[in-house]
Amino acid sequence: MTKLTIVANIIAKEDKIELVKAELLKLIDVTRAEEGCINYDLHQDNENPAHFMFYENWTSRELWQIHMQAKPLADYVAATEGAVDQFLLNEMTIIA
């Protein structure tokens, strides 16, 4: 079983930073309790408060995909519709 690392970058619209931040924070505890979640850490850029980044590790891609289909993530997407300028997700595997 290969561990999966996810790096997700979210850029909020300038007038929606606090909304996006509040909705992202709602994901933390519920996601950390999900099967397969090793860590789920949210960061905010020191120079650009509109830029958020999740650094996640999962025991498998299959369990991460279950997370991606879970209700809390769907609720986040609905709550932040129109509030996010950019979303970039990278699936990564540790090589060293």
C-alpha positions in Angstrom: 0.0 0.0 0.0 1.5 3.3 -1.1 0.9 6.4 1.0 -0.6 9.3 -0.9 0.4 13.0 -0.3 -2.1 15.7 -1.3 -1.2 19.3 -1.7 -4.2 21.5 -2.3 -3.9 25.2 -2.9 -7.0 27.3 -2.5 -7.1 31.0 -3.5 -10.1 32.9 -2.0 -11.5 36.0 -3.6 -10.3 39.0 -1.6 -13.7 39.8 -0.2 -14.4 36.2 0.7 -11.2 35.3 2.7 -12.9 34.9 6.1 -15.8 32.8 4.6 -13.4 30.4 2.9 -11.2 30.2 6.0 -14.2 29.4 8.2 -15.5 26.7 5.9 -12.0 25.1 5.5 -11.7 25.0 9.3 -14.9 23.0 9.5 -13.3 20.2 7.5 -10.4 19.7 9.9 -11.8 17.5 12.8 -14.2 15.5 10.6 -11.5 14.7 8.1 -8.8 13.8 10.6 -11.3 11.2 12.0 -11.7 9.6 8.6 -10.3 6.2 7.9 -6.9 6.5 6.1 -6.2 10.0 7.1 -2.6 10.3 8.5 -2.6 14.1 8.7 -4.7 17.0 7.3 -3.0 20.3 7.9 -4.3 23.7 6.8 -1.9 26.5 6.2 -2.5 30.2 5.4 0.1 32.2 3.5 1.9 34.9 5.6 2.1 37.3 2.7 -1.2 36.6 1.0 -4.0 35.8 3.4 -6.3 34.7 0.5 -4.0 31.7 -0.2 -4.7 28.6 1.8 -2.9 25.2 1.5 -3.8 21.8 2.7 -1.0 19.3 3.2 -2.5 15.9 3.6 -1.2 12.3 3.9 -3.5 9.3 3.3 -2.8 5.6 3.7 -4.1 5.0 0.2 -5.6 6.8 -2.8 -8.7 4.7 -2.5 -9.4 6.1 1.0 -8.6 9.6 -0.1 -11.1 9.2 -2.9 -13.8 8.3 -0.4 -12.9 11.5 1.5 -13.3 13.5 -1.7 -16.9 12.1 -2.1 -17.9 12.7 1.6 -20.6 15.0 2.6 -18.4 17.5 4.5 -16.5 18.2 1.4 -19.7 18.6 -0.6 -21.0 21.0 2.0 -17.7 23.1 1.8 -18.1 23.3 -2.0 -21.7 24.5 -1.7 -20.9 27.0 1.0 -18.0 28.5 -0.9 -19.5 28.6 -4.4 -18.3 31.7 -6.1 -15.9 32.6 -3.3 -12.8 30.8 -4.6 -10.6 32.2 -7.4 -8.4 29.2 -7.9 -8.1 25.6 -6.7 -5.1 23.5 -7.6 -4.7 19.9 -6.3 -1.6 17.8 -6.6 -1.5 14.1 -5.9 2.1 13.2 -4.9 4.1 10.2 -3.8 7.2 10.4 -1.6 10.3 9.3 -3.4 13.0 9.9 -0.8 
